[in-house]
Amino acid sequence: LIRAGHRDARLDPPVAAGVAATLARQASDAIGGGVTEAHLARGVRSAHWPGRFEVMERDPLVVLDGAHNPGACAAVARTLDEYHYNDLHLVFGSLHDKDHQRMVDELPSPASVWACAPAHDRAADPAVLAAAFEAGGTADATAAATVAAALSRAREAAGSDDCVLGVG
């Protein structure tokens, strides 16, 4: 419920957790009870959303998020605001039918971008994605041949106090 609420309704994780808890309470009441506050607290503490602001490393901070629309990119930006880092190095891939410019506009300003194409037949051309970042004011936007190459280059460029964010 939490993941579906976050992804489909574009809710922030705390709001999605509240929605999920409310739904669980209502379902429990409808079938005669059984869900306690302790159950809900344990469920929220143990919730894991693979690919949703998933911190992979801490030195430098490496975060992966499947944000694939402007609303999800805005949610990633709000969550990233809670972290302390120097420069942001962005790995960005997308499908060609997405609103790239609005996604770029919702993300924090990066020091560098490596645009790449996911292994999908609808993948956007990395050069087109890099151009969207340049149009948004990013001076250092480069097209990379693969997602792995983009992530490797971003990690090489990042200092220990920087953040590498992979989205798309």
N, C-alpha and C positions, 0 to 999 in steps of 0.2 A: 504494500500500500504506500509506503513512504517513497520508494523509488518511482512508482507509477505517478504519484502526485507530483514529485519533483520534476520528472521528465515531461510529462504530458501537460501539466498545468503551469509549468515553469515557476514553481514555488521555491523559495529559499529553503534549505534543509530544515531550519528550525520551524518554519511554517508548515512544511510537509510533515514533520514529526507530529506537530499539533493536530493536523488534519487526520493523520493515521491513528493517533490516540483517540480522537473523538469518534472516528468510525469504529474502532475496536470496542469502545465503551457502548456505543449504540447497538452494535451487533451482539455484544455480550448481554445487554439488557433485553434484547429481543428474544434471546434463546434461554433466558433464565439466569443470567449472571455468570460469574466465574472469573472474569478478568478484573484483577485488582490493580491499584496504583503501583504496587511492587512489580507486577507483571509488565506493565507499561514501561516503567523506568528501566527494567532489565532489557526489554526489547529495544528501546531507544539507544541505550548504552552499547548494545551489541550490533546495532545496524551497520551494515557495510555495503556501500554502493560502488562496486568495481567500476572504474572509469569515470566516477564522479568525484572530482577534486581528490584524486588518489595520490597521496604523497609517496613517491617511490624512493627518494633519497633526501638527505638533509644537508649535504656538504658537497656541492651546492644543493639548494632546495630544488628538487625536480618533481613537478606535478603534472599529472595527466588528467585530462577531462574531455569527455566526449561531446562537449558543447558544439552543436551543429546548427544553431540559429541565433539571431540577435538576442533573444531573451535569455537563452542559456549562457551566452557570452557575457551578458550583463551580470548574471548570477555569479559566474566565475570571477569577474572583476571585483564584485563586492566581497566575496570570500577571500580573494587574494589580498584585499586591503587590510585584512586582519593579520597578515604576516609581515615581518620585517626583512627586507632584502635591499641590496643596492640596485643593480641593474636587472632588467627583465629581458631574457632571451627567449623569443617565441618560436615554436615550431607549429606551423599552421597548415592544415590540409582540409579540403572540403570537396563536396560534390558540386558539379557545375551548375545545378539548378538552385543553389542556395543564394541568399542575399549577402554576398561577400562584403560589400562596402559597409552595410549596417553592422555586420558581425565585427569587422575591423574597428568601426567607430565605438562599439561597446566595450572593447578590450582596453586594458591600460596601455599607455604609450610604451612601446618596447625600445630597448637600446638596439636590438637587432632582430631580424625575422628571417627564418628559413622556411620558405613555402615549399610544400611537397604535395605529392599526389598519393592518396591512399590506394591500395590495390582494389580498385572498383571500376567497373566500366563507365560509371558516371562521374569519375574523378575530374575535378577542375584542373586545368593546366597550371602548374606551379608559377609560370611566368605571369599569368593573369592574376593570380593571388598576390604575388609580389608587387605587381602594379597597383593593386587595391591598397596595399599598405603604403606605398609611395604616395598615392593620391591622398591618403589620410595623414601624411606628414612624416612618415618614417623614412629616414635617409638610408638606412642600411637594411634593405630587403633583398634577399637572394633566393633564386629558385634552386632547389636541390633535386637531385635525380630520384631519391627514394626517401621514405619516411625515416628509415634507419640512418641514412646519410645526414639528413637534416638534424635528427636528434644528436648524432655524434658531433656534428659541427657546433651545435648550440652548447653542448656540454663542454667542448674544448674551449669555447669562447668565454664561458662563465667562470667568474672567480668564486671562491669559496663562500662569499657572502651574497651571491647573486641568486636569481631564480630562473630556472628553465621551465617554461610552461608549454606543454603540448596540448593543443586543442583542435577540434574539428571532427 
